[in-house]
Amino acid sequence: MRGIVLAIGVAAVAGPLQAQLPFPTPRQDSTRARDTIPVPAFRVGPPITPLGAAGRSLLIPGWGQARLGRRITGAAFVFWEGLTLTMTLKASHQLSYLERIGDTTRVEGKRQELQDWVVLLVFNHLIAGAEAYISANLWDFPVELESRRLPAGFGVGLRLHRR
């Protein structure tokens, strides 16, 4: 009986003392083979950083989208950039012509039209930069937009794929 009490007492004292010792080093298992199949990284990064994509698209709309492989979106920004730039130049030339011939009745309307086109031009740059930034951050998000005919009409939804 005394031996059991003595063993319990030693175990009670040895337990807290062992906590003060440094961490034991793990034993190496020599029977275990190394992994032969490399596991790919969970997240594949975009080809450029989000700020790099945003900076490119702020400078030239569509450039960041093209680097991210979003060619149709980039082409839409390039098209809108060309349209707004062309209309800005056209309105500017018409305004200078109206001022040169002295047609004061139409000058104010043409000046407002020129300002509207400049606002759309700047807005295109800002939206292109924001879209490129978001696209780079959502580079590996597994979503497909899908539309199909439903019994009660037409529906659009997102399909999430598990990898």
C-alpha positions in Angstrom: 0.0 0.0 0.0 2.8 2.4 0.9 4.4 1.7 -2.5 1.3 2.7 -4.3 1.0 6.0 -2.3 4.7 6.7 -2.9 4.3 6.1 -6.7 1.3 8.4 -6.8 3.3 11.1 -4.9 6.3 10.8 -7.2 4.1 11.0 -10.3 2.3 14.0 -8.9 5.6 15.9 -8.3 7.3 14.7 -11.5 4.4 15.9 -13.7 4.7 19.6 -12.9 8.5 19.4 -12.9 8.5 18.0 -16.4 6.6 21.0 -17.7 9.6 23.2 -16.8 11.9 21.2 -19.0 12.5 22.4 -22.6 10.4 21.0 -25.4 11.4 17.5 -26.3 12.7 17.1 -29.9 10.5 14.9 -32.0 11.9 11.6 -33.0 12.5 11.1 -36.7 10.6 8.1 -38.1 13.1 6.4 -40.3 10.5 4.0 -41.7 8.4 6.7 -43.2 9.2 7.6 -46.8 9.2 11.1 -48.2 6.2 12.2 -50.2 6.8 11.4 -53.9 3.8 13.4 -55.3 4.3 17.2 -55.1 1.2 19.0 -53.9 0.5 22.2 -55.8 0.0 25.4 -53.9 -3.6 26.1 -52.8 -3.8 29.5 -54.3 -2.4 30.4 -57.6 -1.5 34.0 -57.7 -2.3 36.4 -60.6 0.3 37.2 -63.2 0.6 40.8 -61.8 -0.2 42.3 -58.4 -3.6 44.0 -57.9 -2.1 47.4 -57.6 0.0 46.8 -60.7 -3.2 45.8 -62.6 -5.0 48.9 -61.3 -2.1 51.2 -62.2 -1.9 49.8 -65.7 -5.7 50.3 -66.3 -5.7 53.8 -64.7 -3.0 54.7 -67.3 -4.5 53.0 -70.3 -7.9 51.4 -69.7 -7.9 47.7 -70.7 -4.2 47.2 -70.2 -4.6 45.6 -66.7 -7.4 43.4 -67.9 -5.3 42.2 -70.9 -2.5 41.2 -68.5 -5.0 39.3 -66.4 -6.4 37.4 -69.4 -9.7 39.3 -69.5 -9.5 40.3 -73.1 -13.2 40.9 -73.8 -13.5 43.2 -70.7 -10.3 44.9 -71.7 -11.5 45.4 -75.3 -14.7 47.0 -73.9 -12.7 49.5 -71.9 -10.5 50.2 -75.0 -13.6 50.7 -77.2 -15.2 53.1 -74.7 -11.9 55.0 -74.3 -11.7 55.4 -78.0 -15.3 56.5 -78.3 -15.1 59.1 -75.5 -11.7 60.4 -76.6 -13.0 60.8 -80.2 -16.2 62.6 -79.0 -14.1 64.8 -76.6 -11.9 65.9 -79.5 -14.9 66.4 -81.8 -16.7 68.5 -79.2 -13.6 70.5 -78.6 -13.1 71.3 -82.3 -16.8 72.2 -82.7 -16.6 74.5 -79.6 -13.6 76.3 -81.0 -15.4 76.7 -84.4 -18.5 78.1 -82.7 -16.3 80.6 -80.7 -14.4 81.6 -83.9 -17.6 82.4 -85.9 -19.2 84.1 -82.9 -22.3 81.9 -82.5 -22.9 82.7 -78.8 -26.3 80.9 -78.7 -24.8 77.4 -79.1 -21.4 77.9 -77.4 -22.7 77.2 -73.9 -24.4 74.0 -74.9 -21.3 72.8 -76.7 -19.1 73.7 -73.7 -21.5 71.5 -71.5 -21.2 68.7 -74.0 -17.4 68.9 -73.9 -17.4 68.7 -70.1 -19.7 65.7 -70.2 -17.4 63.8 -72.5 -14.4 64.6 -70.4 -16.2 63.3 -67.3 -17.0 60.1 -69.1 -13.4 59.8 -70.2 -12.1 60.2 -66.6 -14.8 57.9 -65.3 -13.7 55.2 -67.8 -10.1 55.4 -66.4 -11.3 55.1 -62.8 -13.7 52.2 -63.4 -11.1 50.3 -65.5 -8.6 50.6 -62.6 -11.1 49.5 -60.0 -12.2 46.5 -62.2 -8.6 45.4 -62.8 -7.8 45.7 -59.0 -10.8 43.5 -58.1 -10.1 41.0 -60.9 -6.6 40.5 -59.7 -7.8 39.9 -56.2 -10.5 37.5 -57.3 -8.0 35.8 -59.7 -8.7 32.2 -58.6 -12.3 32.5 -57.4 -14.1 29.5 -58.9 -17.3 31.0 -60.2 -19.1 30.7 -63.5 -22.1 32.7 -64.5 -24.7 30.5 -66.0 -28.1 31.2 -67.6 -30.7 28.7 -68.4 -34.4 28.5 -69.2 -36.6 27.8 -66.2 -40.2 26.6 -66.2 -41.5 30.0 -65.1 -39.2 32.1 -67.4 -35.5 32.8 -67.6 -32.9 32.7 -64.8 -29.3 33.7 -64.2 -27.1 32.4 -61.4 -23.7 31.6 -60.2 -22.2 28.1 -60.1 -19.5 27.5 -57.5 -17.1 24.7 -58.3 -15.2 22.9 -55.6 -11.6 22.1 -56.4 
